[in-house]
Amino acid sequence: MKRWIKLIAAGAALLLGLSQMPVFSAEETTEESGIEIDTSGDLTYDVFTYREAEDGGWMITSCDTAATSAEIPSEIDGTPVTAIGDAAFMSCNFLTVLEIPESIVEIGESVFASCSILYQVTLPEGLCTIGAGAFESCTTLLSLSLPSTLTVLPDALFYNCTALGTVTLPDTLTEIGDEAFYSCTSLTSVELPAQIESIGAYAFQNCQELTTVTIPASCTTIGSYCFDGCQALTEFSVDAENPSYLAQDGVLFTADGETLIRYPQAKADTAYTVPENCRRLEDWSFIGSMTLEEISFGSVSEIGEDCFYYCTSLREITLLEGLTALDGAAFGYCIVLEQVTLPSTLQSLGDNCFYACTALETVTIPEGVTSIGAQCFYNCGSLKELTLPSTITEIGSYAIGYYDSSETEQMERMDQLVVNNAGSDAVKCYLQEWEQYGSTMWYWLLAVLIALLLAAGIVALVLIRRSRNRICPTSRHAAESGKRTSGQKKKKKKKK
């Protein structure tokens, strides 16, 4: 018994010792970044692996993911440590504070990605480059000051850093990459440097606490959807010397005023009049503006995709002559929208155009419209009357007359809807299927029931047949045995 106890204790001690050893994977591909890390030929120092960098110094290539602290050396064996390789600290889930030595001039991609409790990092002056996604999903990182030697903020640098409240950007910065601050939901303000030239697509998307943005004179490029989902944003301001952009009443436009780029999502006004010289509303430009009740379109002849999606206070719209298309979910989830006036120049309604406009009761689509996209009026639960033109040649699936029932949690037909002037063949075909939808469902259910009954009958017959096959051979054997016995007796009698 004592021998077994000793063996168990020795095994436990061995496992404990192995668990405390640094873990260095010779080759690993991280799911988050897709970066392949090969440290098979690297040297080890403390909790790190390292190799020679391109500049002749050392590059840190990995760190033990169980480390609670990691002091990056400024030199090893007299040679300076100048770089940190791609994904070197990725998923070091116990690392909380890190100070990077002055010798480091380069940090690779995804270096600290998913270090879930890393809340403080000190970057050195002299750092020249930092890779994409370096701090991605560092969800407890609170603040960071970037060194003056940086000129470019790479893509997704602070992607999903949800606790990041303040960032100090250096005056030397000229470029902010795509998704650089995406979903930094605690970021309250950011001061763009005077030399900034471009801001990438989605750069500040979903920064829910960001209240104001000032665009400097040097900034000539702002990427698509850059400030969408900024639920606290009240106004934009643009330097008067900026050649590409301007702000009017806190709203961001192109410099010529012809394109409205972004209406601040938290702008308190309940009514807005688009300036007369504006011709286009950019994609997503009013999305999520929840206080806006009325809008006057001025001279707008083009409305971008999903433009007024989730404007939950918008009550009435009158679109101007000259507008030819409504793309995507232009008014999707405008849940209090009661009245819609469409222009005679309109030719198409996009997929989900009026999706879940639950207060709409009547809509007239003008002659000239040729296509209605899929689920265009889906979940418009109050829609009672819809007038369609004879010009429609295409109508998407479930475009009209369907909703998701909260009771059955299934798609159902809107029986109260009356469709007028359904003259085109495409509409007639669609409505025929729509009118048969309920009965068709019953036919399918009946067909399934019949199929189940037939299947059950076949199974029952098979089981009965098998049961008989198990009994019949024994009976035949007994009968044949009896015949043989009787025949033998008769033969014996004849011999006597």
C-alpha positions in Angstrom: 0.0 0.0 0.0 2.8 2.4 0.9 4.5 1.6 -2.4 1.4 2.7 -4.3 1.1 5.9 -2.3 4.7 6.8 -3.1 4.2 6.1 -6.9 1.1 8.3 -7.0 2.9 11.1 -5.1 5.9 10.9 -7.5 3.6 11.1 -10.5 1.8 14.1 -9.1 5.1 15.8 -8.4 6.3 15.1 -12.0 3.1 16.5 -13.5 3.3 19.6 -11.3 6.9 20.2 -12.3 6.0 19.9 -16.0 3.2 22.3 -15.6 5.6 25.0 -14.3 8.0 24.6 -17.2 7.9 27.2 -20.0 5.9 26.0 -22.9 7.5 26.6 -26.3 5.7 25.2 -29.3 8.1 24.4 -32.2 5.4 25.2 -34.7 2.0 26.7 -34.1 -0.7 28.4 -36.2 -2.9 30.7 -34.2 -6.6 30.7 -35.1 -7.1 34.4 -34.4 -4.4 35.7 -36.7 -3.6 32.8 -39.0 0.1 33.5 -38.3 2.4 30.5 -38.2 5.0 30.5 -35.5 8.0 28.3 -35.9 10.4 28.4 -32.9 12.0 25.0 -33.5 15.5 26.4 -34.0 15.3 29.3 -31.5 17.3 29.9 -28.4 15.7 30.3 -24.9 16.1 33.0 -22.3 14.0 33.0 -19.2 10.4 32.6 -20.4 11.2 33.6 -24.0 12.5 32.2 -27.2 14.6 34.4 -29.5 16.5 34.5 -32.7 18.6 36.9 -34.8 16.7 39.8 -36.2 17.2 41.3 -39.7 19.1 44.3 -38.2 21.6 42.0 -36.4 20.0 42.3 -33.0 17.8 39.7 -31.2 14.1 39.2 -31.9 11.8 37.8 -29.2 9.7 35.1 -30.9 7.6 33.6 -28.1 6.7 33.8 -24.5 5.5 31.1 -22.1 1.7 31.6 -22.1 1.5 30.7 -18.4 3.8 33.6 -17.4 2.3 36.2 -15.0 5.1 38.7 -15.6 7.6 39.1 -18.4 10.6 41.4 -18.3 11.8 41.8 -21.9 15.6 42.2 -21.7 17.3 45.1 -23.5 20.1 42.8 -24.5 21.2 39.1 -24.4 24.8 38.2 -24.2 25.8 41.7 -25.1 23.6 41.9 -28.2 20.6 44.3 -28.1 17.0 43.0 -28.3 15.6 45.1 -31.2 12.3 43.4 -32.2 9.3 41.4 -31.0 8.1 38.9 -33.6 4.6 38.2 -34.8 2.2 36.8 -32.2 5.1 36.5 -29.7 2.8 37.2 -26.7 -0.5 36.1 -28.2 -2.9 34.6 -25.6 -0.6 35.2 -22.6 -3.7 35.2 -20.5 -2.0 35.8 -17.2 0.2 38.8 -18.2 -1.0 42.1 -16.6 1.8 44.7 -17.0 4.5 44.9 -19.6 7.3 47.5 -20.1 9.1 47.3 -23.4 12.7 48.4 -23.3 14.1 51.3 -25.2 16.1 49.0 -27.5 12.9 47.8 -29.3 12.4 49.5 -32.7 9.9 47.0 -34.2 6.8 45.1 -33.0 5.2 42.5 -35.2 1.6 41.6 -36.0 -0.8 40.4 -33.4 2.0 40.5 -30.8 -0.2 41.0 -27.8 -3.5 39.9 -29.3 -6.0 38.3 -26.8 -3.9 39.0 -23.8 -7.1 39.2 -21.8 -5.9 40.8 -18.6 -3.0 43.0 -19.9 -4.0 46.4 -18.7 -0.8 48.4 -18.8 1.9 48.6 -21.5 4.7 51.1 -21.9 5.9 51.6 -25.5 9.4 53.1 -25.9 10.5 56.2 -27.7 12.4 54.9 -30.8 9.7 52.4 -31.8 9.4 52.9 -35.5 6.9 50.2 -36.6 4.1 48.2 -35.0 2.2 45.5 -36.8 -1.5 45.0 -37.6 -3.7 43.8 -34.7 -0.9 44.1 -32.2 -3.3 44.8 -29.3 -6.4 43.2 -30.8 -8.9 42.0 -28.1 -6.7 43.2 -25.2 -10.0 43.7 -23.4 -8.6 45.2 -20.2 -6.1 47.6 -21.7 -7.0 51.0 -20.1 -4.8 53.6 -21.8 -1.8 54.0 -24.1 0.6 56.7 -25.1 2.1 56.1 -28.6 5.7 57.3 -29.1 6.6 60.2 -31.4 8.6 58.0 -33.7 5.5 56.3 -35.1 4.0 57.7 -38.3 1.4 54.9 -39.1 -1.2 53.3 -37.0 -1.8 49.9 -38.6 -5.0 48.1 -39.3 -6.9 46.7 -36.3 -4.3 47.9 -33.9 -6.8 48.3 -31.0 -9.6 46.2 -32.5 -12.1 45.2 -29.7 -10.1 46.8 -26.9 -13.3 47.4 -25.0 -11.8 49.0 -21.9 -9.5 51.5 -23.7 -10.6 54.9 -22.5 -7.8 57.2 -23.7 -5.1 57.1 -26.4 -2.4 59.7 -27.0 -1.6 60.0 -30.6 1.8 61.5 -31.6 2.0 64.6 -33.8 4.0 62.6 -36.3 1.1 60.4 -37.2 -0.1 60.6 -40.8 -2.2 57.5 -41.2 -4.8 55.5 -39.2 -5.5 52.1 -40.7 -8.7 50.2 -41.3 -10.5 49.1 -38.1 -7.7 50.7 -36.0 -10.1 51.5 -33.1 -13.0 49.2 -34.1 -15.3 48.5 -31.1 -13.2 50.5 -28.6 -16.5 50.9 -26.7 -15.0 52.9 -23.8 -13.1 55.5 -25.9 -14.6 58.9 -25.1 -12.4 61.2 -27.1 -9.6 61.2 -29.6 -7.5 64.1 -30.8 -6.4 63.6 -34.3 -2.9 65.0 -35.0 -2.6 68.0 -37.3 -0.6 66.0 -39.8 -3.0 63.1 -40.2 -3.7 62.5 -43.9 -6.0 59.4 -44.0 -8.4 57.5 -41.7 -9.2 54.0 -42.8 -12.5 52.2 -43.3 -14.3 51.2 -40.1 -11.5 53.0 -38.1 -13.8 54.2 -35.3 -16.9 52.1 -35.9 -18.8 51.1 -32.8 -16.9 53.4 -30.5 -20.0 53.9 -28.5 -18.7 56.5 -26.0 -17.1 58.8 -28.6 -18.9 62.2 -28.4 -17.1 64.6 -30.8 -14.7 64.3 -33.8 -12.5 67.1 -35.2 -11.1 66.6 -38.6 -7.8 68.6 -39.2 -6.9 70.4 -42.4 -4.5 67.8 -43.5 -7.0 64.9 -43.6 -8.1 64.2 -47.2 -9.3 60.6 -46.9 -11.9 59.2 -44.6 -12.7 55.5 -45.3 -16.2 54.0 -45.6 -18.3 53.5 -42.4 -15.5 55.1 -40.4 -17.8 56.6 -37.7 -20.8 54.3 -37.8 -22.2 52.9 -34.6 -20.8 55.8 -32.6 -24.0 56.0 -30.5 -22.8 59.0 -28.4 -21.5 61.1 -31.3 -23.2 64.6 -31.3 -21.2 66.5 -33.8 -18.4 66.7 -36.3 -16.1 69.7 -36.8 -13.7 70.3 -39.7 -10.9 72.7 -40.0 -11.8 75.5 -42.4 -8.7 74.9 -44.5 -9.6 71.3 -45.2 -9.8 70.8 -49.0 -11.9 67.5 -48.9 -14.5 67.8 -46.1 -16.7 70.3 -44.3 -19.1 70.3 -41.4 -22.5 72.0 -41.5 -24.5 72.1 -38.3 -22.3 69.3 -36.9 -23.0 67.0 -40.0 -20.1 65.8 -42.1 -20.1 66.5 -45.9 -17.7 66.4 -48.8 -16.1 69.8 -49.4 -18.5 70.7 -52.2 -21.4 69.9 -50.0 -23.0 67.5 -52.6 -22.6 64.3 -50.5 -23.7 63.9 -46.9 -21.2 61.5 -45.4 -22.4 61.1 -41.8 -25.2 62.5 -39.6 -24.1 62.2 -35.9 -26.0 59.4 -34.4 -26.6 61.2 -31.1 -27.5 64.6 -32.6 -30.4 65.8 -30.4 -32.5 67.4 -33.1 -35.8 65.8 -33.9 -36.0 67.3 -37.4 -33.4 67.9 -40.1 -33.4 69.6 -43.4 -30.8 68.5 -45.9 -29.0 71.5 -47.5 -30.2 72.4 -51.0 -26.9 71.7 -52.7 -26.7 68.2 -51.3 -27.5 65.5 -54.0 -26.5 62.3 -52.3 -26.8 60.7 -48.9 -24.0 58.2 -48.4 -24.5 54.6 -47.5 -25.4 54.2 -43.8 -25.3 58.0 -43.3 -28.2 58.2 -40.9 -28.2 54.7 -39.6 -29.2 54.4 -35.9 -30.2 58.1 -35.5 -32.8 57.3 -32.9 -34.0 60.9 -32.1 -34.7 61.9 -35.7 -38.5 62.2 -36.3 -38.7 64.3 -39.5 -36.4 64.9 -42.5 -36.7 67.2 -45.4 -34.7 65.9 -48.4 -33.9 69.3 -50.1 -32.6 68.3 -53.5 -31.5 64.8 -52.8 -31.8 62.4 -55.8 -29.7 59.5 -54.5 -30.0 57.6 -51.2 -27.3 55.2 -50.2 -27.7 51.6 -49.0 -29.2 51.1 -45.5 -29.3 54.9 -45.2 -32.0 55.2 -42.5 -31.8 51.7 -41.1 -32.9 51.7 -37.4 -34.0 55.3 -37.3 -36.6 54.3 -34.7 -38.3 57.7 -34.3 -38.7 58.5 -38.0 -42.5 59.0 -38.6 -43.0 60.2 -42.2 -40.9 60.4 -45.4 -41.6 62.1 -48.7 -39.0 61.2 -51.3 -38.3 63.7 -54.1 -38.7 63.3 -57.9 -35.5 62.2 -59.5 -34.8 59.4 -57.1 -34.6 56.1 -59.0 -33.6 53.4 -56.4 -33.8 52.6 -52.8 -31.0 50.1 -52.1 -30.8 47.6 -49.3 -32.6 48.1 -46.0 -33.0 51.9 -46.6 -35.8 52.2 -44.1 -35.4 48.9 -42.3 -36.5 48.8 -38.7 -38.1 52.3 -38.8 -40.6 50.9 -36.4 -42.8 54.1 -36.0 -42.8 55.0 -39.7 -46.4 55.6 -40.6 -46.5 57.3 -44.0 -44.3 56.9 -47.1 -44.6 58.9 -50.3 -42.6 57.5 -53.2 -41.6 59.5 -56.4 -42.8 58.7 -59.9 -39.2 58.3 -61.0 -38.6 55.3 -58.7 -37.6 52.1 -60.5 -36.6 49.6 -57.8 -36.9 48.8 -54.1 -34.0 46.8 -52.6 -33.9 43.8 -50.4 -35.3 44.5 -46.9 -36.1 48.1 -47.9 -39.0 48.5 -45.4 -38.2 45.4 -43.3 -40.0 45.5 -39.9 -41.7 48.9 -40.4 -44.3 47.8 -38.0 -46.4 51.0 -38.1 -46.9 51.2 -41.8 -50.6 50.6 -42.8 -50.9 51.7 -46.4 -48.3 52.1 -49.2 -48.6 53.0 -52.9 -45.8 52.0 -55.2 -45.8 54.1 -58.3 -46.0 53.0 -61.9 -42.5 52.6 -63.3 -41.1 50.4 -60.5 -39.9 47.2 -62.0 -38.5 45.3 -59.1 -39.2 44.7 -55.4 -36.4 43.0 -53.5 -36.6 40.0 -51.2 -38.3 40.6 -47.8 -39.0 44.3 -48.8 -42.1 44.5 -46.6 -41.4 41.5 -44.4 -42.6 41.8 -40.8 -44.7 44.9 -41.6 -47.3 43.6 -39.3 -49.7 46.5 -39.5 -49.7 46.7 -43.3 -53.4 46.5 -44.5 -53.3 47.9 -48.1 -50.6 47.9 -50.7 -51.0 49.2 -54.2 -48.7 47.8 -56.8 -47.9 49.0 -60.4 -48.4 47.0 -63.6 -44.7 47.6 -64.4 -43.3 45.1 -62.0 -41.3 42.3 -63.7 -39.4 41.0 -60.6 -40.5 40.4 -57.0 -38.2 38.8 -54.5 -39.0 36.0 -52.1 -41.3 36.9 -49.2 -41.2 40.5 -50.3 -44.9 41.1 -49.4 -47.4 39.6 -47.0 -45.3 37.6 -44.5 -44.2 38.0 -40.9 -42.6 36.1 -38.1 -45.2 35.1 -35.5 -44.2 35.6 -31.9 -46.7 32.9 -30.9 -45.7 30.1 -33.2 -42.2 31.4 -33.9 -42.7 30.6 -37.5 -43.3 32.5 -40.7 -46.9 33.2 -41.3 -49.1 34.9 -44.0 -50.6 38.3 -43.3 -54.3 37.6 -44.0 -55.4 41.1 -43.4 -53.4 42.5 -46.3 -55.2 43.7 -49.4 -53.1 44.1 -52.6 -54.5 46.4 -55.3 -53.8 46.7 -59.0 -51.8 43.5 -59.2 -51.6 43.6 -63.0 -48.2 42.2 -63.9 -47.6 38.5 -64.5 -44.8 38.5 -61.9 -47.1 39.9 -59.2 -49.9 37.5 -60.1 -47.6 34.6 -59.8 -46.3 35.8 -56.5 -49.7 36.4 -55.1 -51.0 33.0 -56.2 -48.2 31.4 -54.1 -48.9 33.8 -51.2 -52.6 33.0 -51.2 -51.9 29.3 -51.2 -49.2 29.5 -48.5 -51.5 28.5 -45.6 -53.2 25.7 -47.5 -50.0 24.5 -48.9 -48.6 24.2 -45.4 -51.6 22.0 -44.5 -51.0 19.9 -47.6 -47.4 19.4 -46.6 -48.4 18.5 -43.1 -51.0 16.0 -44.4 -48.4 14.6 -46.8 -45.9 14.2 -44.0 -48.5 12.5 -41.8 -49.5 10.1 -44.6 -45.9 9.3 -45.2 -45.3 8.6 -41.5 -48.4 6.3 -41.4 -47.2 4.4 -44.5 -43.8 4.0 -43.0 -45.2 2.8 -39.8 -47.4 0.2 -41.7 -44.4 -1.0 -43.6 -42.4 -1.4 -40.4 -45.2 -3.3 -38.8 -45.5 -5.7 -41.8 -41.8 -6.4 -41.7 -41.8 -7.1 -38.0 -44.8 -9.5 -38.4 -43.1 -11.3 -41.2 -39.9 -11.7 -39.2 -41.9 -13.0 -36.3 -43.6 -15.6 -38.5 -40.3 -16.7 -39.9 -39.0 -17.4 -36.4 -42.0 -19.6 -35.7 -42.8 -21.4 -39.0 -39.5 -23.3 -39.4 -39.9 -25.0 -36.0 -43.5 -26.1 -36.9 -42.4 -27.5 -40.2 -39.6 -29.4 -38.6 -41.9 -30.9 -36.0 -44.4 -31.9 -38.7 -41.7 -33.5 -40.9 -40.3 -35.3 -37.8 -43.8 -36.7 -37.0 -44.3 -37.9 -40.6 -40.9 -39.8 -40.5 -41.8 -41.5 -37.2 -45.1 -42.6 -38.5 -43.6 -44.0 -41.7 -41.0 -46.0 -39.8 -43.7 -47.6 -37.6 -45.7 -48.6 -40.6 -42.6 -50.2 -42.2 -41.9 -52.2 -39.0 -45.4 -53.5 -39.1 -45.1 -54.7 -42.6 -41.9 -56.6 -41.7 -43.7 -58.5 -39.1 
